[in-house]
Amino acid sequence: MKKLILIGACAIALTVASTAAAALVPGIYDPGNTGCPTATFSNGVLHLGKNCPTPTNAAAFGDITGLTGQTFTSGSFTLANAAQCQGGSPRFNVTTTTKLYFLGCNNVIPTTNADGTVTYTFTPATIAAGGNQVEFPTGTITSIDVLIDVQGTADISNITVNGTLEVPTPVVGPPASKAACKHGGWKTFNSPSFKNQGQCVSYVEHHTHHGKSHTQNPK
């Protein structure tokens, strides 16, 4: 029950407005200001981390924008290795005009690639082959994210929705000082993104020395 509550809370919080152009935007959900979730993008890979126990109400995600009004027909992502699939995390959270759907890496049979990476593809056929553990989304998309909310890390590449490779927006961030969060500065960051100035300031406090200088290097 606690797990279901956590999933529901994260899913609701991650429902954000989409923009006109498709893009992949790294972000974190951390209402308790724990500082444990991280989301960065480098060299074609979305790096998501949750460095705290799974029951902690926090998640790291990539928001996939520009799909509002479309019908979900397929999705896929590739992990650095099969060990990064931990139950239903990472997964797509697909919110449509019908309801919210969870498409987890454990819901389909993966394909192991020559380089050791593993690809998870979500179509009606692959979900059926995986035992129909989840429903395939119906209705039209209102928001969609790829996320982790289980302790660990996921290095995710080749994220596609409806046959289109989702590319990141230019990376801005993380903030190097609390001052950078003020006067609307928090709105400019997308690695990670923030819901408000307070969340931005809290991130700096948890990831810098006395909130003055950045010390953590994204992996």
C-alpha positions, 0 to 999 in steps of 0.5 A: 500500500505504501508503494502504491501511495508513493507512485500515485503521489509522484505521478500526480506531481509530475503532471506538468504542462507541455510546450508546443515543441517536443523536448526532453526536460530533466527534473526532480520531484522532491517535496521533502527537500531531501536532495536525494533525486538527481536528473542530468543529461550528457552525451545523449544519456538521461541520468536519473538517480534516487540516492535515498530509500525507496519509500522516500517520497521523491523521484527523478524524471525526464518530462517529455513535452509537446505531445498533448493531444496525440494518441499514444501508439508506442514508446521505448527507452534503452538502459545501460544494463538490465540491472538498472530495471528494478521492478516498475522503475524506470517507467513511462507515466502516461497521463491521457484524457482517460486516466494515468497509465504506468508502463514499467520496464518489468512489463515487457520482454527486453531486447539485449543489444550487442553493446550490452545495453537493453531496450524496452519497447511498449506497444500493444503487442509487447505488453501482451507478450509480457503478460498484459500486466498493465493496460495500454494507454487509450485517450489522448496524451495530456502529459508523459514522463520517464522516471525512477522512484526506486533507490538506485540509478538509471542511464536512459538513452534512445527515448522514443514516443510514437516513433520519434526520438526525444531530444533534450532541451539545452541543459541549463543548470544546476544552480551554483548559488542561492542568488541564482534562484532568486528574481525568477532565476529558478525558472531558467533551470532545467537540469534539474528543473524546479517548481518554485524558488524555495525548491531551487534554494533547497537544492543549492543548500543540499548540493553545495558547501553552505549554498555558495559554491557547486561541488557535485559533478554530474555523472 
